[in-house]
Amino acid sequence: MNTRLIGLIIFTIVVIGVAASYIVASVLKVSLSIVDVVSAIIIAVAGVAITTVIARVLKQNVGSVTRLIGLIIFTIVVIGVGVAASYIVASVLKVSLSIVDVVNAIIIAVAGVAITTVIARVLKQNVSNVIGKTTGESLSLLVQILGYTVVGVIAITALHVGITSALFGGTVFGLVAGLALQTSLANVFSGLFLIFSRPFEIGDRVTINTWQYGLLAPTYPPKFWSNDFLIPGYTGVITDISLMYTTIVTDENVVMKIPNNIMIQAAVFVHKEDYRLVRTKYEVPKEIDPDELIPELKEKIGELDFVVKEPQVKVLDTTLNTYVIAVDAFCKGTYEEPPRSEIIKVIMRTVKEMQRVKAK
């Protein structure tokens, strides 16, 4: 369904609901506040939506009955916890609450969170194609924050809690929640910093390195040919930045979710340049003169279509019967393996040709 049509339907329902409420109030001579009207509309819309979803699930797939039962049980538990918490808060703040007020507040909270989440997802999916994925992600997050805040205020207002009592209760709740949810809140605020500071964007290929920020120095000659340094990190493409996690699809095509409080303190290598330096090492027999080999390799490697600058070739190390060369070439793209593979092929062919010439 079109997003504009959904918005028009929601707007029409709200307008009709407000008008009908005030007409009924004037006929029955009942005083209604705007909070009562909004609460009634939200309850009606949420009830119709939930009933429709349940009916469709039962109609389409009988196997989803178990999932439906689980959802119903979860809803009952949420309502029970909400009722208990409301009466505990009421006893602490000395506020009189009726069961209707509590149920209204819970329904408003659940429906408001659901509606806000749906709107944020629709914005993220449809707007990202126009303004970019990262900006769309930021807009979606902003809608979530504003929506949840408004829902919280409306739910508290539905409980008829005064401003002073609400501030006191919010302070107590904030202290308790802050201690209990330290890790989760750290992830949320880190997600906000990542989205608005934009050290990287969705679609970037990055390498994530932490703690804090070490290098590996392998010295195993058969593999690394003398000292070398490796970055111990995970490399992949950023696909999503949410409040809690940053999602990366690694080069091995594995989905990896990293908590945002780790991402905010990690060293992030962003591979977004048009070309990158690719180093290739190769062990050459000593029978081949390096002064003859190096110019030949520079010429042949420089002819590859992905090499953007003249490559640098140098001798790194020597063994009893061989010496090790390193080819440093600036290559197009953000991946090292494809150009390195082609460079190794060129080196192998060149070395074999020179060996044949020496053999003659």
N, C-alpha and C positions, 0 to 999 in steps of 0.2 A: 504494500500500500504506500502511496506517495506520502512523504513527510509533511508537506503542506496540508494535505487532506486530513492527516491525523491531527495536526495542530488546529485546523478549522473545526473538526469534530469536538475536540476537547474544549475549545473556546465557546462553541455553541452550547455544549452541555452546561458549562459554568454559567453562562448568561441566562439560559432558560431556568436553571436551578435557582439562581438568585432571584429572578423575577417571580417564579412560582412560589418561592418561600415568602416573599414579601406580600404577594397577593393572598396567600393562605393566612399569613399573620394579620393582614388587615381585615379579612373576612371573619376569622375566629377571634380577633382582638387579642392576639398573643404578642408579647414583646419579644423580638428576636434580635440578637447581636450578630455582627458580621462573622464572628467566630463560630456561632451556632450554625449559621447558614453554610459556611465553608466546610465545617465538620460534617454536616449532613450530606453535602454533595460528595465529599471524599469518601464517606462511608458507602454511599449508594454506588459510586463508580467502582470502588474497590470490590464491593460485594458482587456486582454484575460481572466484573472482569474475572474474579476468582471462580464464580459459578460457571462462566463460559469455558474457562480453561479446564476445569474439572470435567465438564460434560464432553469436551472435545477429546480429552485424554482417554476417558472411558470408551468413547465411540471409536477412536482410531486404533487403540492398542490395549487389549485386555491385559497384556503382560505388564503394563505400567501401573496396575492397581497397587502393587507392592510399593512402588515409588510414591504413589498418591497417598497411600496410608501413612508412609513415613513423613510426607509433607504435612498431613493433617496433624499427626502426633507432634511434629516440630512446632506447628502453629499453636497448638494447645499449650505446649511447654512455654513458648514465648509469652503467650497471654498470661499464663499462671505466674511466671517470673515477674512480668510487668505489674500484675495486680499486687503481688507480694511486695515488690519494691516500692510501688506507689503508696501502700499503706504504711510501710516502714518510714518512708520520707514524710508522709503526713503526720505520723506520730512524733517524729523528730521536730518538724517545723510547726507542729500544732495547727495543721490545716485540715478542715473538714472536707472529706471527699466522699462522693457517692460512687457506687459501682458503675453507673452510667458514665460519669466523668472519666473514670479509669479506662473503661472499655473504649470510649471515644478517643482518648489520648493514645492508646495502644494502636487502634486501627489507623488513626491519623499518621502515627509514626511509621508503621509498616507500609501503608499505602504511599506515603510521601517518599520514603526511601526507594520503594519499587519504581515509582514514577520518575524520580530523579535519576535513578540508574538507567532506566530505559531511554530517557531524553539524552543523557550523556553518551550512551552507546550509539544512538542514532546520529548525533552530532559528529562523533568520532568517525563513523563509517562514511557519512555523506560529505562532511565539510573537509575532511583531510585531503580529498582529491583536488580541492580547489585552492586551499591555503597551505597545503603541505601537511605531512604526517605529524611533525613535531608541534606545529602551531595548533593543529586539530587536537592533539593530545592535551596541550595546555588549556585550550578552550573547554574540552570535556572535563578536565580536572577542576577548572574554575566553576563550571556548572554544578559539579558534585558538591564542592565546598559550600557554595551559596545555597544550593537546594537543601542540603542536610541541615544547615544553620536555620533556614526558614522553617523547615519541618520541626526542628527542635523547639523553636520559639512558639509555633502554633500548638504543638503538643503540650507544652508547659502552660500556655494560656488556656487550653481546654480544661486543665485541672484547676483553674481559678486560683492559681498560686500568685501571691503578691510579689512585687519587684524585690523587696528586701528579702523575703523568704527564698525567692528564686536565686538571688545572688549568694545568699548564705549556703543554700543547698548545692549550687554550682561550684562554690569554693571547696566544700567538703568532698563532693564527688570528684572534682578535678584532682585533689590531692590523692585520694584513694586510687583513682584510675591512673594517675601519673606513675604511682609506685608499682601498680600491678601490670601496667602495659608499657613499661619502659622500652623494651625492644620493638614492639609494634609501633609506638609513637616515634621512635628514632627512625624507623623505616619510612613512616609517613612524611615526616619533615624532610628527610633526606630526599624522598621522591619529589617534594615540592622544589627543593633547591636544584635538583638535577633538571627538572622540566623548565624552570625559569632561567637558570644560569646557562643551560645548553652547552655543556662541555663536549657533547656529541649529540648527533641527531639520529632519528630512526632511519635505517638504511645504511648507516656508516659501518665499515668493517673496522673492528677495534681489537686490541689485545689488552686484557685486564691483568694487571700485575699488582700483587700485594704480598706480603707483609714483610718489611716495609722498605724499600723496594729493592729486593736482593737480585743478584745475578748468580747463575751457575757457572762454574769454571771447570769444565771437564778437561782432562789431560790424557785421555786414552788415545794413543797415537793411531791405531788402525782406523778409528772413526773420525777423529778431529784433527789429526796431524799437528801436534803441538798445542799450546794453550789456546783456548777459545772461550767465548762468553755467550751464554744463552739466557734469554729472558724467560723465567718460569711463570708463564701466564696462559690464559685461555684466549684463543682468537676466534672471532666469529662476527656475524652481522647483527646489529641491534634491530630487533623487530617490534619491541613494545617497551614503554616506560609507564608503569602504573604507580599507584600510591605506595605499594609494598615491594614490588620486585621490578627489576630490569630484565627483560627476556632477550637472550642471545641464541641464535642458531649457529653453533660452532662449525668449523670447517669440516668436521666429521658428520655434519647434518644431524646433530643432536641438540634438542632444545634444552637450554640451560637457563634457570631462573636464579638471579643473584639478588639477595636482599639489598635494598637501597642504602642502608647504613654502611655496608661494605663498599658499594660502588662510590660513595661520596668521598671515601678516604683512599681509594685505590689509585694507582698510576694507570692512566688510560692512554694507550698509544692508538691514535686515530689514523687509519690508513686511507686517507681520502685525497692524496695528491694524484696527479695524472700519471706519474711514474715513480718508481722506487728503486733503491739500490739493491741489487741481487749479487751476493757473493757465492762463487762456485770454486771449490777446491778439487784438485786432481793430482794424482801421483804419477810422475813421468819417469821412465827409465833414464839413467844417466848417460846412456849412449846417444841420446838426443841432446844436442847443444841448446841450452835455453836462449842464447842470443839469436839462434835461427828460429826457434819455436815461437817466441813471444811476438815478433812482428807478424808472423803468419797467422797467429790466433787473433791478434788485434784486427787484421784485415777481414778475416772470415766472420768473426763474431760481429763486427761492426756492420756487416751486410745484412744481418737479420732484421726483419721489418719491425720488431718490437724494441730494438735497442735505439735509444734516442741520443746517446753521446758515445764518443769513442771509449771503448772499454780500457780499463787499466789491468795489466797483467804483471804479476811480480812473483818472485820465488820466496816462499815462506820458510821452508825447512828442508832438511836433507837427511837421508838415511844411508845405509851402506851402499845400496844399489840404485836408489831413486832419489828424486827431489820433488817437493810439493809446490805447485803453483796455485795462485789465487787469482781468479778473474772477477773484477768488480765492474759491473755494468749497470747503468741506469736503464730500466726496462719499463715499458708501458704497463699499466694495470696495477692492482693492489695485491696480487698473489705472487709468491716467490717461486713455487714449484714448477709451473709451466715453463717460464723462461729458463730456469735452471736446467730443466730436462733437455731443452734444445741446445743450450750452451755445452752441456756435457757431451751430447752427440757430436757437435762440431769438434770438440777437443779430441774425442776418441778417433774420429775419422782422420783428423790432421796428424795425430801421433802415429797411426797405422801407416799413413802415406809416407811419413818421414822414415819410419822403420823399414819400409820396403825399399826406399831409396838407399838407405844405409846398407841394407843386405846385398844390393847389387854392387 
